[in-house]
Amino acid sequence: MKKEFYKSPFTKIIFAFLSFVLLVVITSCENEVTPSLYSDKPEGSTPVISSVDPPSDGLAGVTLITITGQNFSEDPSKNFVYFDGTRAAALETSTTRIVVRAPEVIKQGIKIKIAVHGAELFSNDWTFNLAAAISLVYPFKDFEDPYAITVDNQGNIFMSLVSDNVGQGILKLTPDGTLSNFAPKGGETFYNGIKVYESGSGTILYGVRNVRAVFEIKEGTAPRAIAMPESAARLLDLDFDAEKNIWTGGQGGKIYRISLPDESNKSFDFAINFTSLRIYNDYIYVNGETATESGVWRIQIISKDELGAPEKVFSFSDHFNIASDKITAITFSADGEMFLGTNTSAGIIRVLPDGSFAAWYPGLITPPIVSLAWDTGVNLYYSQGKLASGQTQEIYKINMERLGAPYNGRN
């Protein structure tokens, strides 16, 4: 029976058909023209992460992370670096090193892993933490507008607040988020500039508001004016030098020095109008503006009774539109880098000692910047004005990953 089955015509037809199908399959595999996913790396070497710098912590959207290991590709497009499920673009690559910018993922315990085109397996994992580079400090209402800000030694933020277009005096925001009244308003709508003065009797604020006086602001009391003699003076910002003298000015062709505690004052000719002032390393820095140029000038404090000649240290108008683009605030890091708040799309720009500059945390800071204030650590606070209708005025905290220069009034 079995021999007859194998010899039957029907069986022969089936075997012939199966043989044909098998031949077609073998032939099609041998002549495949589409290259394999792994054809450029037939050995399939698995990428290996050996170290990461910084090793464990960074800022989302900011920190450059260097990954060292093995079996990476020199072609950036063939390296796939993932922070959990988010891919970070490779900025620099070699077979042993990849540099990426941290993606905007704010999370603890992120797993970094790498796939390389041509390798079958992912690399080993590396655990990493990403924190927010910029965070909202307090949820103000859309009718509440914080203007000038300053920070004391305990991390309390003091602000000039306007609510429904009415000045509310000075408010205090504690590190735990409690907002309270510090001092009632006087005649001001808001202050253009305020600074902390840590005295033996507690925290005092000094502020200016586009009139010819500096105002002493103590907790629970209305401001008291210290008037300048020139009626044309319009004071827009102030700061303390190392001897606790106040330096102030703005418009009216003068810079003023006020000594504490006797409040004696002296004026110095300065023809350039400005809106912000910061003292760093015994120099007064101002954002000056004339009809044809704008930038940053500095004047050396030789003594409380003598100033050096003004010198321009950064030309803003060489790079920006003088008609519309403005510097709105100045501050410094402890290592001497200058940071300028602006109303430009950059928000804040960093100016290096050699005059080169770039946007700080590009794409993360929304203009315009109203006021800047560094705490005693690595956090720089800024009040953000309204650039467009419907935008809320806010205060933000930036982790600068560096210390701020000393504020002489509180140090």
C-alpha beads as a LAMMPS data file, in Angstrom:
LAMMPS data file: protein, C-alpha beads

411 atoms
410 bonds

1 atom types
1 bond types

-500.0 500.0 xlo xhi
-500.0 500.0 ylo yhi
-500.0 500.0 zlo zhi

Masses

1 110.0

Atoms # bond

1 1 1 0.000 0.000 0.000
2 1 1 2.767 2.500 0.951
3 1 1 4.751 1.821 -2.246
4 1 1 1.669 2.393 -4.333
5 1 1 1.008 5.736 -2.559
6 1 1 4.484 7.147 -3.343
7 1 1 4.188 5.977 -6.941
8 1 1 0.757 7.535 -7.527
9 1 1 0.514 10.451 -10.025
10 1 1 -1.196 12.655 -7.414
11 1 1 1.666 12.239 -4.991
12 1 1 4.206 13.063 -7.666
13 1 1 2.382 16.301 -8.441
14 1 1 2.387 17.352 -4.767
15 1 1 6.125 16.706 -4.395
16 1 1 6.856 18.626 -7.563
17 1 1 4.844 21.627 -6.341
18 1 1 6.521 21.683 -2.941
19 1 1 9.953 21.445 -4.563
20 1 1 9.124 24.439 -6.770
21 1 1 7.970 26.555 -3.794
22 1 1 11.127 25.701 -1.857
23 1 1 13.292 26.660 -4.837
24 1 1 11.545 30.048 -5.162
25 1 1 12.053 30.841 -1.475
26 1 1 15.747 29.917 -1.572
27 1 1 16.313 31.930 -4.734
28 1 1 14.545 35.037 -3.384
29 1 1 16.652 34.962 -0.202
30 1 1 19.876 34.661 -2.170
31 1 1 18.985 37.631 -4.409
32 1 1 17.681 40.072 -1.688
33 1 1 18.642 43.654 -2.660
34 1 1 17.507 45.504 0.496
35 1 1 20.456 45.608 2.935
36 1 1 19.964 44.293 6.429
37 1 1 19.607 46.749 9.324
38 1 1 22.915 45.407 10.622
39 1 1 24.790 45.176 7.307
40 1 1 27.110 48.105 8.160
41 1 1 28.180 46.397 11.373
42 1 1 28.035 42.657 10.760
43 1 1 29.751 41.887 14.063
44 1 1 26.846 43.566 15.963
45 1 1 29.034 44.951 18.758
46 1 1 26.849 46.131 21.613
47 1 1 27.456 49.745 22.770
48 1 1 28.797 50.067 26.317
49 1 1 28.449 53.052 28.706
50 1 1 31.514 53.273 30.959
51 1 1 31.083 56.737 32.517
52 1 1 28.934 59.862 32.329
53 1 1 30.002 63.447 33.059
54 1 1 28.401 64.925 35.086
55 1 1 27.863 61.523 36.679
56 1 1 24.385 61.800 38.156
57 1 1 22.652 65.188 37.992
58 1 1 21.902 67.883 35.422
59 1 1 19.399 70.494 34.285
60 1 1 16.698 69.607 31.792
61 1 1 17.220 71.314 28.444
62 1 1 20.533 72.839 29.557
63 1 1 23.312 70.523 30.753
64 1 1 25.799 69.105 28.256
65 1 1 26.373 65.443 29.109
66 1 1 29.450 63.521 27.959
67 1 1 29.034 59.743 27.692
68 1 1 32.209 57.686 27.459
69 1 1 32.262 54.045 26.439
70 1 1 32.746 51.667 23.519
71 1 1 31.247 50.681 20.183
72 1 1 29.623 54.024 19.345
73 1 1 29.442 55.321 15.797
74 1 1 31.394 58.288 14.475
75 1 1 28.267 59.211 12.503
76 1 1 25.965 61.198 14.860
77 1 1 22.862 60.018 12.989
78 1 1 23.633 56.400 13.879
79 1 1 23.765 56.919 17.642
80 1 1 20.441 56.875 19.490
81 1 1 20.737 58.192 23.069
82 1 1 17.598 57.803 25.145
83 1 1 16.637 59.307 28.508
84 1 1 13.876 56.873 29.344
85 1 1 11.715 57.233 26.229
86 1 1 13.022 60.628 25.081
87 1 1 15.800 60.796 22.524
88 1 1 18.594 63.367 22.954
89 1 1 20.371 64.498 19.799
90 1 1 24.081 63.661 19.632
91 1 1 26.097 66.883 19.323
92 1 1 29.574 65.331 19.166
93 1 1 30.466 61.704 18.535
94 1 1 33.353 59.281 18.207
95 1 1 33.589 55.553 18.707
96 1 1 34.213 56.088 22.426
97 1 1 32.490 59.395 23.252
98 1 1 29.080 61.022 22.728
99 1 1 28.054 64.524 23.869
100 1 1 24.345 65.350 24.168
101 1 1 22.296 68.171 25.638
102 1 1 19.957 66.955 28.361
103 1 1 16.393 66.719 27.017
104 1 1 13.537 68.574 28.690
105 1 1 12.616 65.694 30.968
106 1 1 12.325 66.622 34.656
107 1 1 12.622 63.398 36.605
108 1 1 14.695 61.449 39.112
109 1 1 16.042 58.007 38.250
110 1 1 16.081 58.387 34.474
111 1 1 17.673 55.477 32.602
112 1 1 20.166 56.547 29.931
113 1 1 20.758 53.916 27.270
114 1 1 22.230 53.907 23.776
115 1 1 21.414 52.089 20.573
116 1 1 23.791 52.144 17.621
117 1 1 22.740 51.419 14.058
118 1 1 24.214 48.041 13.210
119 1 1 24.212 46.691 16.760
120 1 1 21.447 44.365 17.782
121 1 1 21.279 45.222 21.486
122 1 1 20.961 48.378 23.584
123 1 1 23.788 49.404 25.892
124 1 1 23.727 48.978 29.629
125 1 1 21.668 51.544 31.598
126 1 1 23.046 54.574 33.463
127 1 1 20.857 56.232 36.110
128 1 1 20.591 60.026 35.932
129 1 1 18.531 62.844 37.472
130 1 1 17.297 65.936 35.640
131 1 1 15.975 68.977 37.523
132 1 1 14.209 72.052 36.180
133 1 1 16.533 74.841 35.055
134 1 1 13.774 77.429 35.454
135 1 1 10.783 77.301 37.768
136 1 1 7.857 79.561 38.601
137 1 1 8.225 81.040 42.074
138 1 1 4.639 81.995 42.880
139 1 1 1.283 81.737 41.024
140 1 1 0.339 85.414 40.687
141 1 1 -3.092 86.349 39.375
142 1 1 -3.342 87.964 35.954
143 1 1 -4.025 91.346 37.604
144 1 1 -0.986 91.143 39.935
145 1 1 2.258 92.546 38.562
146 1 1 5.604 92.162 40.398
147 1 1 8.223 94.721 39.364
148 1 1 11.538 95.340 41.168
149 1 1 12.782 92.411 43.267
150 1 1 15.597 91.735 45.740
151 1 1 16.580 88.764 47.954
152 1 1 17.931 88.731 51.516
153 1 1 20.389 86.374 53.212
154 1 1 17.611 83.994 54.267
155 1 1 16.240 83.572 50.732
156 1 1 13.221 85.829 51.242
157 1 1 12.156 87.639 48.067
158 1 1 10.975 91.243 48.386
159 1 1 8.995 92.713 45.533
160 1 1 7.225 95.866 44.493
161 1 1 3.719 94.666 43.594
162 1 1 0.939 96.308 41.605
163 1 1 -2.586 94.885 41.713
164 1 1 -5.283 96.144 39.349
165 1 1 -2.955 99.035 38.443
166 1 1 -2.727 100.109 42.091
167 1 1 0.569 99.920 43.989
168 1 1 0.521 97.518 46.930
169 1 1 3.810 98.537 48.516
170 1 1 6.463 95.894 49.237
171 1 1 5.543 92.243 49.675
172 1 1 7.689 89.455 51.106
173 1 1 7.750 85.899 49.755
174 1 1 9.397 83.330 52.048
175 1 1 11.202 80.217 50.753
176 1 1 8.209 78.072 51.747
177 1 1 5.933 80.118 49.462
178 1 1 4.198 82.355 52.026
179 1 1 3.375 85.809 50.637
180 1 1 2.793 88.650 53.098
181 1 1 2.898 92.445 53.316
182 1 1 6.287 93.828 54.328
183 1 1 5.680 97.579 54.069
184 1 1 2.693 99.671 52.958
185 1 1 2.847 101.865 49.891
186 1 1 3.658 105.506 49.910
187 1 1 3.233 107.699 46.855
188 1 1 4.668 105.126 44.461
189 1 1 2.835 102.947 41.980
190 1 1 5.848 100.675 41.858
191 1 1 9.601 100.813 42.462
192 1 1 12.001 100.640 39.520
193 1 1 14.746 99.249 41.752
194 1 1 15.063 97.959 45.319
195 1 1 18.001 96.565 47.295
196 1 1 18.340 94.839 50.657
197 1 1 20.398 96.454 53.414
198 1 1 21.143 94.134 56.335
199 1 1 21.687 96.381 59.326
200 1 1 22.106 95.690 63.017
201 1 1 18.433 96.517 63.519
202 1 1 17.178 94.083 60.862
203 1 1 16.375 94.082 57.167
204 1 1 15.854 97.477 55.536
205 1 1 15.079 98.049 51.873
206 1 1 16.086 101.043 49.791
207 1 1 14.202 101.802 46.611
208 1 1 13.900 104.277 43.748
209 1 1 10.878 105.105 41.621
210 1 1 11.712 107.674 38.902
211 1 1 11.740 110.715 41.169
212 1 1 14.628 112.599 42.798
213 1 1 14.698 110.589 46.004
214 1 1 15.848 107.295 47.458
215 1 1 13.298 105.705 49.803
216 1 1 14.088 103.891 53.024
217 1 1 11.602 101.048 53.545
218 1 1 11.313 99.398 56.943
219 1 1 8.974 96.580 57.848
220 1 1 5.459 97.743 58.695
221 1 1 6.092 101.430 58.022
222 1 1 5.538 103.742 55.074
223 1 1 8.648 104.669 53.042
224 1 1 10.765 107.656 54.036
225 1 1 12.357 109.832 51.329
226 1 1 16.022 110.878 51.108
227 1 1 15.857 113.694 48.551
228 1 1 18.594 114.714 46.122
229 1 1 19.210 118.439 45.648
230 1 1 18.846 118.590 41.829
231 1 1 15.210 118.844 40.808
232 1 1 15.943 117.270 37.401
233 1 1 17.151 114.015 38.948
234 1 1 15.181 110.871 38.098
235 1 1 16.543 107.883 40.004
236 1 1 15.887 104.500 38.391
237 1 1 18.223 102.028 40.091
238 1 1 20.695 101.744 42.974
239 1 1 23.285 99.485 44.564
240 1 1 25.698 99.388 47.525
241 1 1 29.484 99.503 47.393
242 1 1 31.777 97.608 49.765
243 1 1 31.681 100.509 52.259
244 1 1 27.849 100.422 52.344
245 1 1 27.473 103.660 50.379
246 1 1 24.460 103.823 48.077
247 1 1 25.099 104.746 44.432
248 1 1 22.135 105.748 42.316
249 1 1 21.088 107.625 39.208
250 1 1 19.181 107.322 35.976
251 1 1 18.294 110.569 34.236
252 1 1 19.310 114.157 34.872
253 1 1 23.038 114.000 34.143
254 1 1 24.247 112.861 37.575
255 1 1 25.266 109.820 39.593
256 1 1 24.749 110.192 43.347
257 1 1 26.485 108.745 46.375
258 1 1 24.579 108.514 49.677
259 1 1 26.502 107.538 52.806
260 1 1 24.860 105.714 55.687
261 1 1 23.904 106.269 58.397
262 1 1 24.170 110.069 58.176
263 1 1 22.639 110.119 54.635
264 1 1 25.092 112.730 53.368
265 1 1 25.267 112.775 49.585
266 1 1 27.382 113.954 46.705
267 1 1 26.684 114.189 42.961
268 1 1 28.993 113.350 40.045
269 1 1 28.499 114.391 36.430
270 1 1 27.428 111.574 34.128
271 1 1 25.827 112.595 30.857
272 1 1 24.443 109.205 29.759
273 1 1 20.936 108.188 30.818
274 1 1 20.490 104.676 32.211
275 1 1 17.842 102.449 33.788
276 1 1 19.888 99.846 35.674
277 1 1 22.970 99.968 37.872
278 1 1 25.147 97.282 39.471
279 1 1 28.389 97.496 41.460
280 1 1 31.016 94.823 40.888
281 1 1 34.645 94.874 42.047
282 1 1 34.577 98.605 42.890
283 1 1 33.131 99.599 39.530
284 1 1 29.695 101.035 38.857
285 1 1 28.137 99.372 35.794
286 1 1 25.192 101.019 34.023
287 1 1 23.249 100.308 30.847
288 1 1 23.730 103.622 29.093
289 1 1 21.872 104.966 26.098
290 1 1 22.370 107.994 23.875
291 1 1 20.680 109.033 20.633
292 1 1 23.125 106.930 18.617
293 1 1 24.324 104.053 20.795
294 1 1 23.445 101.851 23.720
295 1 1 25.536 99.526 25.825
296 1 1 27.171 99.035 29.190
297 1 1 29.552 101.575 30.699
298 1 1 31.536 101.300 33.894
299 1 1 33.007 103.913 36.223
300 1 1 35.657 103.089 38.821
301 1 1 34.911 104.028 42.427
302 1 1 38.215 105.540 43.520
303 1 1 36.720 106.706 46.796
304 1 1 33.341 107.843 47.999
305 1 1 34.296 111.321 46.799
306 1 1 35.987 110.470 43.513
307 1 1 35.018 108.507 40.423
308 1 1 37.098 107.517 37.408
309 1 1 36.287 108.310 33.788
310 1 1 33.439 106.314 32.174
311 1 1 34.479 103.544 29.779
312 1 1 32.239 101.475 27.524
313 1 1 32.656 97.735 28.072
314 1 1 29.905 96.349 25.826
315 1 1 28.190 97.824 22.777
316 1 1 24.612 96.578 22.723
317 1 1 23.603 98.662 19.698
318 1 1 26.289 97.014 17.549
319 1 1 24.286 93.795 17.730
320 1 1 20.698 94.831 18.441
321 1 1 18.184 97.398 17.188
322 1 1 18.676 100.566 19.226
323 1 1 15.139 101.756 18.477
324 1 1 13.368 98.746 19.999
325 1 1 15.844 96.530 21.857
326 1 1 16.718 97.507 25.427
327 1 1 18.882 96.366 28.310
328 1 1 16.653 96.276 31.366
329 1 1 18.841 94.841 34.160
330 1 1 22.481 94.014 34.979
331 1 1 24.016 91.439 37.287
332 1 1 27.251 89.448 37.644
333 1 1 28.293 85.931 38.560
334 1 1 31.042 85.445 41.121
335 1 1 33.548 84.637 38.360
336 1 1 32.986 87.986 36.616
337 1 1 30.605 87.083 33.834
338 1 1 28.008 89.776 33.146
339 1 1 24.352 88.897 32.645
340 1 1 22.009 91.379 31.005
341 1 1 18.236 91.248 31.210
342 1 1 16.686 92.479 27.965
343 1 1 13.397 92.845 26.145
344 1 1 14.768 90.855 23.182
345 1 1 13.819 87.293 22.281
346 1 1 16.998 86.125 24.049
347 1 1 15.601 87.284 27.407
348 1 1 18.937 87.156 29.240
349 1 1 22.334 87.308 27.552
350 1 1 25.696 86.393 29.037
351 1 1 28.616 88.705 28.230
352 1 1 32.115 87.330 28.755
353 1 1 35.100 89.511 29.702
354 1 1 36.352 89.399 26.091
355 1 1 33.092 90.975 24.877
356 1 1 31.610 87.852 23.299
357 1 1 28.010 87.120 24.215
358 1 1 25.181 84.638 23.725
359 1 1 21.639 83.989 24.870
360 1 1 21.503 82.308 28.266
361 1 1 19.463 79.089 28.322
362 1 1 18.151 79.822 24.803
363 1 1 14.473 79.121 24.320
364 1 1 13.764 78.727 28.049
365 1 1 13.517 82.377 29.189
366 1 1 10.589 84.533 28.085
367 1 1 11.144 88.302 27.767
368 1 1 10.922 91.034 28.785
369 1 1 13.081 90.949 31.900
370 1 1 12.114 93.619 34.447
371 1 1 14.455 92.966 37.369
372 1 1 17.236 90.541 38.351
373 1 1 18.267 89.440 41.858
374 1 1 20.695 86.683 42.829
375 1 1 20.326 84.801 46.106
376 1 1 23.340 83.737 48.189
377 1 1 23.662 80.533 46.168
378 1 1 23.249 79.553 42.514
379 1 1 19.730 80.873 41.946
380 1 1 19.030 84.004 39.922
381 1 1 15.501 85.390 40.215
382 1 1 13.870 87.543 37.570
383 1 1 10.565 89.312 37.233
384 1 1 9.122 88.891 33.764
385 1 1 7.077 91.707 32.313
386 1 1 4.272 91.566 29.789
387 1 1 5.420 91.352 26.187
388 1 1 2.016 90.545 24.742
389 1 1 -1.610 91.142 25.668
390 1 1 -2.875 88.530 28.086
391 1 1 0.601 87.550 29.313
392 1 1 0.891 87.291 33.100
393 1 1 3.684 89.099 34.919
394 1 1 5.634 86.530 36.952
395 1 1 8.733 85.826 39.040
396 1 1 10.955 82.901 38.032
397 1 1 13.980 81.193 39.551
398 1 1 16.908 80.112 37.355
399 1 1 19.425 77.538 38.504
400 1 1 22.559 79.197 37.081
401 1 1 24.968 76.406 38.166
402 1 1 27.302 79.111 39.499
403 1 1 27.370 81.592 42.373
404 1 1 26.345 85.191 42.025
405 1 1 28.677 88.077 42.768
406 1 1 28.296 89.573 46.264
407 1 1 25.533 92.073 46.968
408 1 1 27.303 94.468 49.289
409 1 1 24.175 95.581 51.109
410 1 1 23.564 92.152 52.560
411 1 1 27.080 90.731 52.856

Bonds

1 1 1 2
2 1 2 3
3 1 3 4
4 1 4 5
5 1 5 6
6 1 6 7
7 1 7 8
8 1 8 9
9 1 9 10
10 1 10 11
11 1 11 12
12 1 12 13
13 1 13 14
14 1 14 15
15 1 15 16
16 1 16 17
17 1 17 18
18 1 18 19
19 1 19 20
20 1 20 21
21 1 21 22
22 1 22 23
23 1 23 24
24 1 24 25
25 1 25 26
26 1 26 27
27 1 27 28
28 1 28 29
29 1 29 30
30 1 30 31
31 1 31 32
32 1 32 33
33 1 33 34
34 1 34 35
35 1 35 36
36 1 36 37
37 1 37 38
38 1 38 39
39 1 39 40
40 1 40 41
41 1 41 42
42 1 42 43
43 1 43 44
44 1 44 45
45 1 45 46
46 1 46 47
47 1 47 48
48 1 48 49
49 1 49 50
50 1 50 51
51 1 51 52
52 1 52 53
53 1 53 54
54 1 54 55
55 1 55 56
56 1 56 57
57 1 57 58
58 1 58 59
59 1 59 60
60 1 60 61
61 1 61 62
62 1 62 63
63 1 63 64
64 1 64 65
65 1 65 66
66 1 66 67
67 1 67 68
68 1 68 69
69 1 69 70
70 1 70 71
71 1 71 72
72 1 72 73
73 1 73 74
74 1 74 75
75 1 75 76
76 1 76 77
77 1 77 78
78 1 78 79
79 1 79 80
80 1 80 81
81 1 81 82
82 1 82 83
83 1 83 84
84 1 84 85
85 1 85 86
86 1 86 87
87 1 87 88
88 1 88 89
89 1 89 90
90 1 90 91
91 1 91 92
92 1 92 93
93 1 93 94
94 1 94 95
95 1 95 96
96 1 96 97
97 1 97 98
98 1 98 99
99 1 99 100
100 1 100 101
101 1 101 102
102 1 102 103
103 1 103 104
104 1 104 105
105 1 105 106
106 1 106 107
107 1 107 108
108 1 108 109
109 1 109 110
110 1 110 111
111 1 111 112
112 1 112 113
113 1 113 114
114 1 114 115
115 1 115 116
116 1 116 117
117 1 117 118
118 1 118 119
119 1 119 120
120 1 120 121
121 1 121 122
122 1 122 123
123 1 123 124
124 1 124 125
125 1 125 126
126 1 126 127
127 1 127 128
128 1 128 129
129 1 129 130
130 1 130 131
131 1 131 132
132 1 132 133
133 1 133 134
134 1 134 135
135 1 135 136
136 1 136 137
137 1 137 138
138 1 138 139
139 1 139 140
140 1 140 141
141 1 141 142
142 1 142 143
143 1 143 144
144 1 144 145
145 1 145 146
146 1 146 147
147 1 147 148
148 1 148 149
149 1 149 150
150 1 150 151
151 1 151 152
152 1 152 153
153 1 153 154
154 1 154 155
155 1 155 156
156 1 156 157
157 1 157 158
158 1 158 159
159 1 159 160
160 1 160 161
161 1 161 162
162 1 162 163
163 1 163 164
164 1 164 165
165 1 165 166
166 1 166 167
167 1 167 168
168 1 168 169
169 1 169 170
170 1 170 171
171 1 171 172
172 1 172 173
173 1 173 174
174 1 174 175
175 1 175 176
176 1 176 177
177 1 177 178
178 1 178 179
179 1 179 180
180 1 180 181
181 1 181 182
182 1 182 183
183 1 183 184
184 1 184 185
185 1 185 186
186 1 186 187
187 1 187 188
188 1 188 189
189 1 189 190
190 1 190 191
191 1 191 192
192 1 192 193
193 1 193 194
194 1 194 195
195 1 195 196
196 1 196 197
197 1 197 198
198 1 198 199
199 1 199 200
200 1 200 201
201 1 201 202
202 1 202 203
203 1 203 204
204 1 204 205
205 1 205 206
206 1 206 207
207 1 207 208
208 1 208 209
209 1 209 210
210 1 210 211
211 1 211 212
212 1 212 213
213 1 213 214
214 1 214 215
215 1 215 216
216 1 216 217
217 1 217 218
218 1 218 219
219 1 219 220
220 1 220 221
221 1 221 222
222 1 222 223
223 1 223 224
224 1 224 225
225 1 225 226
226 1 226 227
227 1 227 228
228 1 228 229
229 1 229 230
230 1 230 231
231 1 231 232
232 1 232 233
233 1 233 234
234 1 234 235
235 1 235 236
236 1 236 237
237 1 237 238
238 1 238 239
239 1 239 240
240 1 240 241
241 1 241 242
242 1 242 243
243 1 243 244
244 1 244 245
245 1 245 246
246 1 246 247
247 1 247 248
248 1 248 249
249 1 249 250
250 1 250 251
251 1 251 252
252 1 252 253
253 1 253 254
254 1 254 255
255 1 255 256
256 1 256 257
257 1 257 258
258 1 258 259
259 1 259 260
260 1 260 261
261 1 261 262
262 1 262 263
263 1 263 264
264 1 264 265
265 1 265 266
266 1 266 267
267 1 267 268
268 1 268 269
269 1 269 270
270 1 270 271
271 1 271 272
272 1 272 273
273 1 273 274
274 1 274 275
275 1 275 276
276 1 276 277
277 1 277 278
278 1 278 279
279 1 279 280
280 1 280 281
281 1 281 282
282 1 282 283
283 1 283 284
284 1 284 285
285 1 285 286
286 1 286 287
287 1 287 288
288 1 288 289
289 1 289 290
290 1 290 291
291 1 291 292
292 1 292 293
293 1 293 294
294 1 294 295
295 1 295 296
296 1 296 297
297 1 297 298
298 1 298 299
299 1 299 300
300 1 300 301
301 1 301 302
302 1 302 303
303 1 303 304
304 1 304 305
305 1 305 306
306 1 306 307
307 1 307 308
308 1 308 309
309 1 309 310
310 1 310 311
311 1 311 312
312 1 312 313
313 1 313 314
314 1 314 315
315 1 315 316
316 1 316 317
317 1 317 318
318 1 318 319
319 1 319 320
320 1 320 321
321 1 321 322
322 1 322 323
323 1 323 324
324 1 324 325
325 1 325 326
326 1 326 327
327 1 327 328
328 1 328 329
329 1 329 330
330 1 330 331
331 1 331 332
332 1 332 333
333 1 333 334
334 1 334 335
335 1 335 336
336 1 336 337
337 1 337 338
338 1 338 339
339 1 339 340
340 1 340 341
341 1 341 342
342 1 342 343
343 1 343 344
344 1 344 345
345 1 345 346
346 1 346 347
347 1 347 348
348 1 348 349
349 1 349 350
350 1 350 351
351 1 351 352
352 1 352 353
353 1 353 354
354 1 354 355
355 1 355 356
356 1 356 357
357 1 357 358
358 1 358 359
359 1 359 360
360 1 360 361
361 1 361 362
362 1 362 363
363 1 363 364
364 1 364 365
365 1 365 366
366 1 366 367
367 1 367 368
368 1 368 369
369 1 369 370
370 1 370 371
371 1 371 372
372 1 372 373
373 1 373 374
374 1 374 375
375 1 375 376
376 1 376 377
377 1 377 378
378 1 378 379
379 1 379 380
380 1 380 381
381 1 381 382
382 1 382 383
383 1 383 384
384 1 384 385
385 1 385 386
386 1 386 387
387 1 387 388
388 1 388 389
389 1 389 390
390 1 390 391
391 1 391 392
392 1 392 393
393 1 393 394
394 1 394 395
395 1 395 396
396 1 396 397
397 1 397 398
398 1 398 399
399 1 399 400
400 1 400 401
401 1 401 402
402 1 402 403
403 1 403 404
404 1 404 405
405 1 405 406
406 1 406 407
407 1 407 408
408 1 408 409
409 1 409 410
410 1 410 411
